[in-house]
Amino acid sequence: MKRCNAKTRKGTPCQRYALKNVKNGRCRLHGISTGAKTKAGRERLRAAQLKHGYYSKESISQRKKIKEMLTLATETIQMAENA
């Protein structure tokens, strides 16, 4: 049987047997998954990786709008004080 021969953390070749149905000839630890293929799978992965959403598009646009409103309010207050 063919061996995996992927490089381990020690720098030595992996000694596990390669899987027959995997194109790259690696073992189950080094060559099975290549990531999500379908759109639904990628969406599930994206949702699972989201931790807090601080840098999501919605959060960034919301903070930008709040900043614009605060700037406008500050300018209005300054104009009222100067008048």
N, C-alpha and C positions, 0 to 999 in steps of 0.2 A: 504493500500500500504506500501511496505517496504521502509525504509529510507536509505539514503546513509551511514551515520555514519562514514565518513572519518573525520579525525581530522582537524579542522580549525586552523588558525593562533592563535586564542585565546586559543586553546586547547580543545574546546568544539566540540561535534560531529556535522557534517553537517546535516542540517535539510531538505535538498532537497530530493525529491523522487528518489529512485534508478531506473535506466533504466532496462527494462525487457530483452533486447537483449544483455546486457553486462554481461560477465561471472563473473566478480568480484563483481557485485551487487552495483556499485557506480553510482553516478549521472553523468550528462554530463560534469561537471566541473572537476571531480576527477577520471573518469575511462574510457574515450573513447579511446584516442590514445595510442598506444604502440610503435609508431615509424614506420619508413619506413620498409617494408618487402621485396620489390623486389630490385634487383640490380640497376635498373634504378632509383628507388626512393631514394636509399642510395646515388647514384651519384649526384642527384639533391640536396639533403641535404648537401653533402660535398661541392658542388659548391656554394651553398648559404651561407655557413658558412665561406668561404675563404674571408679574409679581405684584406690582403696585400701580402701573399705568401712568406714572408721572410723565413719561416721555411719549405717550400716545398722541396721535394727531388731535384727538378731541381735547385732551388736557392742555396741549400747547396752545391751541386756538382759543380755548377758554381763558387761559392766563393772559394771552395777548389782548383779548377784549377787555378784561378787567383792568389791565394796565392802561389801555386807551381811555377807559372811563375815569380812572383815577387822575390821569393827566388832565383830562377835560375839566373835572371837578376842581382840581387845584388851580387851573387857569381861571376858572369862573370865580373862585373865592378871591384870588389875587386881584382880578378886575373889580370885584365888588368893594374890596378894601381900598383900592386906589381911587375909586369914584367918590 
